[in-house]
Amino acid sequence: MSFDARDVGRDIRELAALLGEVLERQTSTAAFDAVEEVRRDSIDYRQGNAPTRDSVRDRLAGLDPETKRTVARAYAAYFELVNVAEERERVRAVRRGRAQGDLGDGLDRTAEALAEVDADTARQVLDDVRVIPTFTAHPTEARRKTVKSKLRHVAEILRDLDERRLTDAELDGFERDLESEVETLWSTRQVRPRRPTPTDEARDVRWYLENTLFDVAAEAEEALAQRVADAHPDLDATDASSTLDFRSWAGSDRDGNPFVTPEVTSETLDAQRGAVLDRYTDALADLKGALSHEGERLSHTAEFREHVAADRDAVPTVAADADERYPEEPYRRALTAIRARVERVDDLRPGGYDDPEELAASLRAVAADLRANGHETTAAERVDPLVRRVETFGFSLAALDLRDHRENHTETVGDVLAREGVDYDAMDESERVATLTASIVDDSVGSLDGGDDLSETSERVCDRFRALADWHREYGEEAIDAYCISMTEEPSHVLEVLYLADLSGVVDLPDHCGLDVVPLLETASALANARDILGTLVENEAYGAALSARGDLQEVMLGYSDSNKENGPLAAAWDLHRNARRLAEVADDLGVELRLFHGRGGSISRGGGPMNEAMLALPPETATGEIKFTEQGEAIAEKFANPRVAERELEQMLDAQVRARLRALRGDVPEVREEWESAMDAAGEGARAAYQDLLETDGFVEFFETATPITVIEDLNMGSRPASRSGERTVEDLRAIPWVFSWTQSRAILPGWFSSASGLDAYLDDGGDLDTLREMYDEWPFFRTTVDHIALSLARTELEIAAEYADLAPDHLRAEFFPRIEAEYERAVELVREITGREELVRREWLGESLERRNPYVDPLNLLQVDLLSRTHLTEAEERALRLTVKGIAAGMKNTG
């Protein structure tokens, strides 16, 4: 049975035709012909009908500046529309899979796994599991908000054309609407005229939370509860705590971004609270309209009467008015008071709820009363979803994490203690730990007061910690209760934040600690020293008391991006996997619960890829039930803009985490043989050596600057955060996002695969064998996922195009570096095929089809970009064309950094 009237091929053809018609109308027939000629020549080469790309290259070089800009704009717009069409195809696949019961993963598989265990074990799994996506404002989203809004409308039109039975007149109306949207998309500026502010970025993240996830998260939770009920009819999953929790760094991540001020964070907290309360008041108005039950037919529970009385006492005038308006409708009277209390949460009128649990309890009482009166369906369909939303989103929509670089805390502590005559800077690590501990445990030494004796950095940090106490009073601790420390290397770096929080009054040990202090381990040295860092902290008198006050839960963040940039993909993957396991073992030895926070980027090179696969590939020792991970940039839009795609993503995450926790409880985990670990030790070290040798070779930075568009990317108005930490021209100083973005633009995608072949060959040369690697791929989820990620990066790499960029480098640098890159690529492709037994690098048919569909259209953008980069002087039109090529390639590759 088919639910859909269209397919992806039809969508792309019709959207491309509309774009062509608009292009010709809005520009000229000559410009349209130029776009078409470039397209045909590019396809001819890809299909083997032309021996070289010379005709494409020559056509592009011969265009006038304005036509070059038109060509770049046309292909960029084309890929934006193709992405919408492919998203629509994904929705079709999900709908077909649900109808046929063969999605392959998701909550159906969860039900099967839970059915194999007893009800007590199933209950424990549900109590343990908590999935925490954390949205970050990293600058990897190349599209303007206006453009995204128009594309969302295109997606809605395609949905209606696909799923609705339409009259001819209705069909004609939708098609005109679609043409209008494509027409205005063409006329809309594609590249941002200014750099977005942190407030812009926070607003962007808030849109997904408010407009998509607020609804679909409850649907995913309900679907999980239903699967539990199917597996264990006697188990009531409706009273389980929320398994989804959303957090954000947008508006609160200060690391490397001087524009994230306390004022920005205050604006973000206020806007998020206003947004979620608005959603609650709208939902309560709808619920009040639905629950029009006549009072004479009802017999109320004691719980309902108790909550009604409390809500009425909080807003007596509103309650009296409701009595007059709804004299015979008790649920409407109750909901009128509940809604009034929600409206007063963030204003000066008395009677507002103190915390979201009070609201959830009142709603649960309504649901229980409905059930007691035989209205099970109404309670399940009308009230339970709102309860789940309150449990998931609270009064903050998404809690914020603060973050800053550890050097800033160290400088601040030094300045604060210098006022007291303490020379913190001169102390060694053990002296610093002792000094900070004594101040936290005994009388606090120092203050956060401003003054001329503080550096600019210290003044900013003190402002933030003073503001933190205000935020807790205004919005509640749950709104902003985690502080992440970038580049943590020593225990003192964690204690410095605890010390500053103590001075602010947010920490008052031993009874109260209003903050999770989260070390971010992202360098090889920090990861190797993780056992000592965590052990010292847990056994420390001050930090141990703080942990106890936080329920003995220690969150540790693992940095994928900088680890990859420092060590290469294979070595970084193994380091992170091995150290995650070590951290879990240390936490277990120390008697604390570990929550790993995976700092994954959107791209494979920065830890990206399907989250459900990543969860199941983690060491089983880390499957405590709770998992936290970042969602960044364009990956947020790809996963959470479309409600049906978002729901599917959440279901896959829940499925993976439930099954991972279940396997850990049952001890049903794949055996990891010692020889496999030895193989990865050898491969990891070999890969690290090869990767670092490339980066440390004289001239590599200059090659990178000339063989990629990094200088253009640094000037793009993509994100509010600067592209580098200090402005120095070193790979180490460059942030991971522009590093990956640049290689992706040149189609080399070097951070996703380089040195992997060298590492595997190091293992083979040391007596290893391919049969062992094949066995590891078949039986070890970590190795299989790692190889598949490398394979995907290889599949998306186009060395012929990368060679065009390499030609821009000085001859001696091209001769030094590009042959090394080519040789490593060819050997990596060979090894992946031998290990996996596949001729095709990608194992998903739809992905291969997508790459084949996109490549002939990305190529011209690359060649145009190379042409423009090769010129020493560009006109204004050529400058704009160059920026458009960056945007178009990002859309075509569906990835930036």
N, C-alpha and C positions, 0 to 999 in steps of 0.2 A: 504493500500500500504506500503510495506517495503522498506526502503532505504538502509538497512544494510545487509551485507552478513554473519555477525557473531553475537555472543552475549557474555555476560561477562563470562558465564560458559566455552564456548569454548576458549576464550582468556586465562583464568586462567589455564585451563587444558594444553593447548599447551605450555604456558610459563613455567609452573611447570615441564612439561616433558622435555623441553629443558634444564632447570636448572639442573634437575636430571642427564641428559646425560652428561652435562658439568662437574658436580660435580664428577661423576664416572671417567670420563676421566682424570680430572686434579688432583684427589686425589687417591682414591682407591675404589675397590668394597666394602671393609670392611667399609670404611667411609660412602659410599652411603647407605649400609645396616643399619648402625647405625642411620642415619637420618630417614630412612624409618620405622625402628622398633619403634623409638620414636614417629613418626607421627601416626602410626597405633594404638599404645597403647593409645595415647592421644585422638584420635577419638573414640576408644572403650569406654573410660570413659565418654566422652561427650554424646555418644549415649546410655548410660546405659548398655553397654555390659561388663563392668568391675566395681567391687564394689568400688575400690579406685584408686588413682593415684600411688600406690606403685610401679607398674611395670615401669612407666615413671621415677619416682624418682630414683629407683634402677639402671635402665639402664644408666641414666645420671651420677650418682655417680660413676659407674664402668668404665667410659670411661677414656682413657689416656688424658693428657692435650691437645695434638695436635688434637685429635678427638673432644674434647669439643669445641675447637676453630672452627673446621670445621662445627660442628652442629650449633653453634651460627651464623656463617657466612652464612650457607645455609638458615636458617630461616629468617635472616635479608634480604638477597637478595630476597627471596620468597616474602616478604611483599612489598619490593620496586616494584616488578613486579605486584603484586596484585593491588597496588595503581594505577599503570598506567592503568591496565585493568578496574578498577572501574571508573577512570576518563573517559576512552573511553565510558563506558556505560552511563555516564552522558551526554556526547555529543550526543549519540544516542537518549536519552530521549528528549533532547532539540530539535533535528532535527524532531523527530516524533511529538512533541508538536507543533512546528511551522507549520508543514504540516497539522496537524489536527485542529489547532486553539484552542488548549485546554491546554496551558502551565499552566494555573491556576493563574499565576500572571505574572507581566512583563508589557510591554508597550501596549499590547492589552487591559489590564484592565485600563491603564492610559487613553487610547482613550475613553473608555466608560465613565470614570469619567469626562473628559473634555467636552464630548458631552452634558453633563447635565447642563453645565453653559454657560453663554453668552461669546462672544468673548473677551470682555474687561476683564472679570474675568480670562479667560484662559491666556490672555496676562500677567496679573499681576502675575499669578502663575509662568509662565515661567521666568519673570523678577526677581522674588524673589528666585527661587530655585537655590541652588548651593551646590553640593555634593563634599566634600573634603576628599578623602582618604589620609591618611598620613602614609607613610611607615617608620617603625622603625627597628633598627638593634638589637633589643633585642635578646639574644642568645637562641632562641628556635628552630633554624633550625639545626638538627643533621646531615644533609647530606653534604658531600663535593660537591663543584661545579662540579668537574669532574664526580661524580656519577650522579648528576642531569642532566648533559649534555647527558650522555649515556641513561638515562631513557627518556629524551625528544626524542631521536632518536628512541627508542623503541615505544614511543607513535605515532610518525610519521609513522612508518612502519605499526602499527595496523590500523591507519587511512586509509592508502592506501589499505591494504588488505580488509578493511571494505567497502570502498566507491567507489573503482575503479573496472571496469570490466577488468580483466587481462587475457592475454593469458597464456597458461601453462608455457611457458618459463619465462614470467614476474613474474608469481606466484612463480616459483622455485627461481628466483633471490631474491625476497623479503624474502622468507623463509630462504634462506642462509644468507641474511643480518641480519635477526632477530637472527639467531643462533650465528652469529659472535658477535653481540652486547651483547647477554647474556654471551657468552664466555669471552669477554673482561671485562664485568661487574664483573664476578666472580674473575678475576685476578687483579682487581683494589682495591687498599687499601680503605677500607670502612670508617675508622675512621681517622680524620685529624691528621697528624703527628705534627702539630703545631697549636697554637691558632690563629684564624684569626685576622688580624689587622682591625682597623676601615676603612682603605682604601679598604680592601677586602670586608667588609660588604657594603660599599657604592657602590662598583663595582657590587655586587650581586643585590642590589636594582635597580641600573641603568639598569641592563639587562632587567628586567621586564618592566620598563618604555620605554626603547628604542625599544625592540624587540616584545612586545605584545601590551602594552597599547597605544603606539603612533598610532597604526593602529586601534585597536578596539574601542578606545574612540570616534573617529570620527564616526565610524559606529553606535555606540549607540546613539550619538547625532543626527545623520541623521535619525535613526529609530524613535526617539522621535519627530523630526520635521515632519516626515511623518504622525505620529499618530495625531499630532496637525492639520495638513492640512486635514486629513480625517475628524476630528471632526468639524473643522471650515475652510472651503475652502477659505474664504476671509482673513484669518489671515496668514500673512507671518512669519513663524517661522524661516526662514533662517537668518533673521536679529536680532534674539534674541542673547543675550550674552551667552557665554559658560556656561553650567550647570554643567560641570565637571572641577575640578581643583585638581592637584596632588601636594603633598608636601612630604618632607622626613626629618627624623631625622638622617639618616645614614651619618656619617661624621661630624655631628654638635651637637649631644647630648652629652654634657660633664658631665651630672649628674652621678657620681659614676664611671666614666671612665677616668682615667688620660691620656689615650692614644689618646684621641680626642683633638688634639692641633690645633691652628690656621693654621698651615701648612697643616694638614689633611683636614680642612674645605676648604682651598684655593684649594687644589688638587681636592676636590669633586666638587666645583663650576666650576672649569676649565674643568674637565672631562665631567660634565653634559652639559655645554654649547657646548663643542666640539661635543658631541654625537647628540644633537638636531639640531645643524647647519648642521652636515653631513646628517641627515635625510632630512632636508629641501633642501639642494643642490641636493641630489639624486632625490627628488620628483620634483624639478623644472626642472631637466634635462629630466625626463620622460614627464613632462607637455609640455616642449618646443618641444619634439618630436611629441607630439599629436596635438598641435595647429598649424598645417601647413596650415592654411587658407590663401587663396590668397587675397591680399589687395584690388584688384579691385572690389571684391564682397562685401566689407564691408563699412559701414558708421559709423564712430566712434563717441562715445559720448564725451561731453566736459570733463566729469570726467576722462575718459580714457586718453584723450590727456593731461590733467593736470598732471596725475600721471606719464605718460610716460616721459613728459618733465622733471619732478623732478628727476626721476630715471636716465635719460640720463645725466642731469647736474651733478649728483653725481659721475658718472663714465664715463666721456666723451670719453676716449680712447676706452674703451670696447664698448660703443655705436657706435662709428665710425666703429669699426671692424665688429660689427653686421650689420650695414647698408650695408657693402660690401658683407657679407656672405648671408644675407637674405633680399635682396632689395625689394622683393615683398611679404614678409611675416611679417606683423606688429606685430603679437602676439609673434613670435619667437624673434624679435628684442626686444620687451618689456621684455620678460622673460629672455633674456640674460643679460640685465641690472639688473633686479631684482636679479638674481642668483649671479651676481658679487657683488652686495651690501651685500647679505647674507654672502658670503665668506669673506667679509672685516669686519664683525661685531667684530671678535675677533683677528684681526691682526693690524699691524701698518699702513697699506695702508689707505688712506682717502676714504670716500664715503660710508662707511658701515651704515646700519640703526642704528639710535639712540635707537630705542625701537621696540618691536615686532608689535605694533599697526601700525607703518609706513608700515611694510611688509604686514600686513593683509589688510591695506587700498589699497595698490597697487594691491593685488590679487583680492580684491572685485571689483575694477575698471575693471579688466580683465573679471571677471564673469559677471558684469553688461553689459559690451560691447558685450559679446557673446550673452547674452539674447536679447539685443536690435537688434541684427542681426539675430535673430531666432534660435540661437543655445542653447536652454534651456537645452536639455539633456547633452550636452557637458559641460556646466557650472556646472550643478548639479553633474555630475559624475566625472568630472576631477578637477574642481577648488574649489568648495565648501568644499570638504573634507579637502583640504590643508588649507583653511582659518580656518576651525574649529580646526585643529591641532595647527596652530599658536596661535589662541585665547586660547587654553587650555594649551599648553606647553611653549609658549613664547620663550625667549632665554635662559631659565634656565632648561628646561625639567621638573624639579620639584623644587619649592621654598624650601629652607631649613628653619627649625625652630632651633634656638639655645635653649639649655636648660641647667640649672645647679641648684644645691641645694641652697636654700635660705641662708643657713648658710655661704656659701662661699661669697655671696654678702655682708652679714652683716659684715663678717670679713674684707672684702676689703674696704667697706665704713669706717669702724672704723680706719683702717690704713691710708687711704687717708686723713680723717679729722684730725687725730692725728697730721699730719704734720702742720696743720693750728692751732694747739693748742686747738682743739675741742675734748672733751672726749665723743665720741658717745656711747661707751660701757656703760657708767654710766647713760645714759638717759633712761627714761621710754618711753612707746610707744607714748604718745602724744608729748613729747619733740622731739622724733626722726622724727615724721611726720612734725612737725613745722620746724625743722632744714633742712630737705631735701627739703621741699617746698620752703623755703626762698632761698636756693641755686639755685634751678631750675628756679624760677621766676625772681629773681634778678641776680646779678652778681654771676657766678658760683664760689663756694668755693672749692679749691682742684684741683688736676691734676692727670692724669693717667700715669705720668712719672714713670719709674722704679727706683729702688733704694734699698740700703741695709736696709732701714727702712720698707720695705714691707715684709710680710711673703711670703713663697713660694706660698701659695694659692692666696694671693692678687696679686702677680706678674702675675700669670696665668690669673686671671680675668681681670686685666688691659691690658694684652697683647691682650686678646680676644676683648675687647671693642675698643682698638686702631685699631685692624684689621678690625672690623666691618665697620668703616668709610672707610677704603681702599676697602673693598668688595663692598660697595655701589657705590663708584666711578668707580670701575672696571666692576662690573656686573649689576649694577642698584639696586635700593632699592627692586624691586619686587623679586629679587633672594634670599634674606635672610632678611625678614622683620617681624619676630615674635620671641619673646623671652619668653620661658616658665620657670616658677619658681617652682621647686619641693618643696613640703611640705610647701606651703604658709600657714601661720597662722595669719598674721597681715597685715594691710594696709602698714606698713613701708616696708615690704618685697617686695612689688610691687614698691613703690617709690624709693627704693634703686637701682633697675634696671633702672628706668627712670633717676635718678640722674647720674649714670655711663654713660648712653647713652648721656646725656646732656654734660658731660665732654668730650666725644669723638667727639662731633659735629654732631652726628646723630640726635639729638633733638635740635631744636632752637625755643622755644615757644615765642609767641603764634602761629606763622605762620606754623611751620614745625615740624612734628614728623615722623621719618622714621621707626618707630617700633611699632608693637602691643605688649604690655606687657601683658602676659597671666598668671594669677595665676592658679596654679594646686592645687585644693582642694582634698585631698585624705585621710585625717584623719577624725574621727568622730567630733573632736572639730572644725576643719576647716569648715566642712560642716555645722555644727550647727551655726557657726559664719559667714556664707556666707553673710547674709544680712548686718551685720555691716561692713564687709570688703568692699563689693561693694559700700555700701552707703557712707562710708567715702571717698573712692577714687573718686567717681563721683562728690561729693560736694567739693573736694579739689581743690584749685586754680590751682595748677600745673597740676595735673592729669586731671582735667576737661578740661584744655586747650589742653592737649595732645589728649584726646578723641575727642574733637572738630576737631582737625587737622586730625584725622583718620576717620572722617565721623560719629562720635558718635556710633561707633561699638565696643562693648566690648566683647572680647573672654574670656571665662572661661573654664578651663579644669577640668573635673571630673575624679578622679583616681579610676578606678575599682579594680585594682590589690591589692593595699595596703589596700583599704577599705574592700575588701573581707578577706584578711589575718588578719585584725584586728578584724573584727566583724562577719565573717561567711557569707555564701551566701544569706540567706534570709534577715537578718538585713541589709546587705550591699545593696542589691537590693532596699529595701524600702527606706533606707537613700538617695541613689542616686536619686531615682525617686522623692521623696518628696522635696529634696533640689534643684533639677533641676527646679521644678515648682516654688519654692520660688524665685530662682534666676530670673526666667522669670518675676515674679510679681514685684520684686524689680526693674529690668531693666525698666519695663513698667512705674512704678511709677516715676523713675528718668529721664525718657525721653531718654533712650539710647537703641539701638538695641543690643540684646544679640545673640552671636553665641556660642553655647555649643560645646566644644571639648571633645569627649568621648574617654577617654584613655582605650580602650578595649584591652584585650589580645586575643590570639588565642583560648584558652580553655574556656569552660563554666565557670570554676572557676574564670577566670579573665575577665568576661564580654563578652566572645566570643559567637559564635552562628551566625545564619543567620542575616546579617545586615538589610535586608529589614524588617524582623519581629521586630527587635529591634527598628527600626525607627518608625514603626506604634504603638509600645507599649509605646513610650515616652509620657510625659504629653502634651496634645494639646497646652498648653500655650507656650511650647518651639518651636513649629513648625513655626518659623519665615521665613523658607525657606532655610536658610543656616545651614548646619550641617557638622561638621568635626569629624573624628574618626581615630584612629590608626589601621593599619594593620601590623601584626607582624609575624616574624619568618616563621614557616612552613605554616602558613595560607596564606602568600603571594604566595608561590608556588602552594598551593592547589587551590587558586582562580584565579591566573593570569598567570600561566605558559602556559596553553592551550588557544589559542585565542578564541575558541568558548565558553569555560567555562567563560573566562574573560568577553566576551561580555554579556553573560547571567547575570553574577554578576552585571555588571554596569547597565544593563537594570532594574534589580530588585531594585537596589538602587534608580535609577531615578523614577521608578514607585512609590515606597514607599514614597519618599520625595514629589513628586508632589501631591499624594493623601493626605498625611498628611497636606501639606500646604493648599490644597483645602478645606479640612474639617475644618481647623482652620478659614479660611476666611468665610466659610458659617456657622460657628457655629454648624456644624453637627458632634458633638463628643459624644461618649458614656457618659452617666451620671455616675459619680462616687459618690455613695451614702455615706453619712456620716458614716453609720454603717460599710461600707467596709473599710474606712480609719481607723476607730477605731479598726477593726479586725486586720489590718496590724500593727497598733501601738502596740497592745498587742503581736502579733506574733513576730514582730521584736525585741521587748525588751526581750521576752522570749528566742528567738533564740540567741540573743547577749549574754545573761547571760550564757546559756548553752555552747556556743562556747568558751567564755573567761574562763569559769570554767575549761574546758578541758585543754586549753593552759596554765593556771596558776597553775594547779595541779603540785606539786613537782614530778619531775622525767619525765615530759612529753618530755622535750627536749632530754633527753637520750633515751627515747622510740623511738622518731622520728628518731634519729641518727642510732639506731640499727635495727629498723623495716622498714627502707626504704634505698635505695642506695644513700643517699644524699652525703656521703663522696666520692663516685665514681663520681657522677655528678659534684661535685665541681672541680674535676681534669680533666674533659673532655675539649678538645679544641673546645668548641662550639661557644663561642662568645668572643669578645675582652674585655667585661666588667667583673670585678670580681663578684663572686656569692654573696658576702655579702658586706655590707657597710663598716664595720670596722674590720671584722674578729672575732668578738665576737660570742660565741655560744649561741645565743638566737634566738627565732622565730622572734622577732621584728627586729633584725639586718639582718636576712636572707632576700634576695630579693624574691619577689613574684614568680618569674619564677622558680628557683630551688625548692622552697617550693611546688608548684603545680606539677612540673616535678617528684619530688620524690614520691609523693603519687600516681601519675599516673603510674609510673613504678611498684609500688607494687600492683596495681589494686584496691587500696582502694578508690582513687579519693575523699578523705575526704573533700577537700576544695569545692567540687561542691555540697555537700548535707548535711554535718554534721551540726547539730543543727536545721535543718528545721523542723523536726518532733517535737522537743522540743518546738519550737516557736509556731507551729500550735496547739499543745496540751495546751500551756499556754493560748492561746485564747479560746480554747474549755473549759478548766477548769474554765475560768473566766465567764462562761455563754454563750459562743458562740455555734454555732451549725454547723453541716456539711452542712445543706441545704444552709446556707449563703455562705460557701466556694464554694459549687458547683455553686451557682449563680454567684459568683465573677469570677470563672473560665469560665463560659459561656459568660459573658457579659463585662468583664473588660480586655482589651488587656494586660495591665501590669501584672496582676495576672496570666493570662493564660500563658504568655511567661515565667514568673518566675517559675511556676510549671512545665512547659514543660522542662525547662533547668535543674531543679532539677531531673526530671524523667530521662532525658538523662544521667546525671551523675550516677544515680542509676543503670540504665541499663548497663552502661559500667563498673560498679564495679563488682568485683568477690571476695567475702569475703573469699571463700575457699582458693584462691591464697593469699589474703592478710594475712590470718592466717599463711601461710607458712613463710612469712616475720616476723610476730609477734613472731613466735617461736624463731627467732634470738635474741630477746630482753631478758634481764634478767628475770627470772621467775616472780619475784614480780612485775616488770613493765608490763609484759604481762597480769598478773592477774588483775592489776589495770586498764589498759586502753582498752585492746581489747574487753572485754565484754561490755564496754560502747559503743564502736564503733559498735559492732554487734547489740546491742539493738536499737540504734538510727537508724541504717540502716533498720532493719526489720520494725520498726514503720513507717519510712518514706515511704517505699514501700507500706505498708498498707494504709497510708493516701493518697498517690498519686492515688492509685487505687480507693479509695472511692470518692475522689474529682472529678477525671476525668471520672469515670464510665467505664474506660478501664481496661481490664485484663493485656494487654501488656503495658509496661512502655513507649515505644516509639510509636509515632503515625504515623511515616513514615515507610511504609512496606519495602522500599529499605534499610533503615537503620537497621531494624531488621535483614534482610537477610545478610547484611554486617557483623554485629556482630556475627551472627551464623556461617558465613563462616570463620571468623578470629579466634574466640576463641580457637578452638582446636590446632591452630598453635602458638598462643601467649603463651599458657600455658607452653609448654616445655621450652621456653625461660625464663619464670619466674622461673620455677623450677631449671633450670641450673644456673640462677643468684643467687638464694637462696643458692644452693650448693656451689657456688664460694664465696659468701659473708660469709658463715659459716666457711671457712678455714682461719686459721691464717697466713699461708704462701702460696703464690701463685707463680708458675713458670711464666716465661715471657709469655709462651703460654696461661696460665690461665688468666694472667692479660689482655692480648689482647682479650681473649674470654669474659671476664667480660665486657669490654668496648663494645664489639660487641653485647652483650645481651641488653645493654642500647639502642643502636642504633636500634636493631631489634624490641624491645618492642615499642619504639617510632614510628617506621614505622607501626607496627601492630596495635597500638592504634590510629594511624594517629594524634598523638598529643604529645606534650612535656609539654610546660608550657604556 
